[in-house]
Amino acid sequence: MRLRVEFTTEPFDLEEAPAHAVAAREVIQKAQLDAVDVGPFGNTVEGEADRVLAAVGALLRDSLEAGATRVSLQVNVIGEDTP
């Protein structure tokens, strides 16, 4: 099974990336996922379910420890014909 996860961490800081956003980005970049799109207002990752779910667990743990007050997630099961 393949998953696509969209996530954001808060609070936002438009001047520089907060520590919780940096922590989340580092987790995702180390996770060896198939597709990663990191942006200032939202992030998307895609890959095999086991890897994605492990990365989400680490993302939650690390970003909350780094000061996130809210983490929003959307998880979608995707198939070969899913855009």
C-alpha positions in Angstrom: 0.0 0.0 0.0 1.2 3.5 -0.8 0.3 6.6 1.2 0.4 10.3 0.7 0.6 12.5 3.7 0.1 16.3 3.8 1.2 18.0 7.1 1.8 21.4 8.7 3.2 22.3 12.0 2.3 25.4 14.0 2.8 28.0 15.2 3.8 29.7 12.0 6.7 32.1 11.7 6.9 34.0 8.4 10.4 35.4 9.2 12.3 32.1 9.6 11.5 28.4 10.0 10.7 27.6 13.6 12.6 24.7 15.3 9.5 22.4 15.1 9.3 22.9 11.3 13.1 22.2 11.0 12.7 19.1 13.1 9.8 17.9 10.9 11.7 18.6 7.7 14.8 16.7 9.0 12.7 13.6 9.8 11.1 13.6 6.4 14.4 14.1 4.5 16.0 11.2 6.3 13.0 8.8 5.8 13.9 7.7 2.3 10.5 8.3 0.9 9.7 8.3 -2.8 8.3 11.9 -3.1 8.9 14.8 -0.8 7.6 18.4 -1.3 8.5 20.7 1.6 7.1 24.3 1.5 6.5 27.2 3.8 2.7 26.5 4.2 2.4 22.8 3.8 4.4 19.6 3.1 3.6 16.5 1.2 5.4 13.1 1.3 4.6 9.9 -0.5 5.9 6.3 -0.2 5.3 2.8 1.0 3.0 2.6 4.0 5.5 1.2 6.5 8.1 4.0 5.7 5.5 6.7 5.7 3.9 5.6 9.0 7.3 5.3 10.7 8.2 8.8 9.4 4.9 10.3 10.7 5.5 8.9 14.1 9.0 10.4 14.2 7.7 13.6 12.8 5.0 14.0 15.5 7.5 13.1 18.3 10.3 15.4 17.1 8.2 18.4 16.1 6.2 18.4 19.4 9.4 18.1 21.4 10.8 21.0 19.4 7.9 23.3 20.3 5.0 22.6 17.9 1.7 23.4 19.4 -0.3 21.8 16.6 0.4 19.3 13.9 -2.2 18.8 11.1 -2.1 15.6 9.1 -4.0 14.3 6.1 -3.3 10.7 5.1 -4.5 9.3 1.7 -4.2 5.8 0.3 -3.0 6.1 -3.3 -2.8 3.7 -6.1 -1.0 3.6 -9.4 -3.8 5.5 -11.1 -4.2 8.2 -8.4 -3.0 11.7 -9.4 
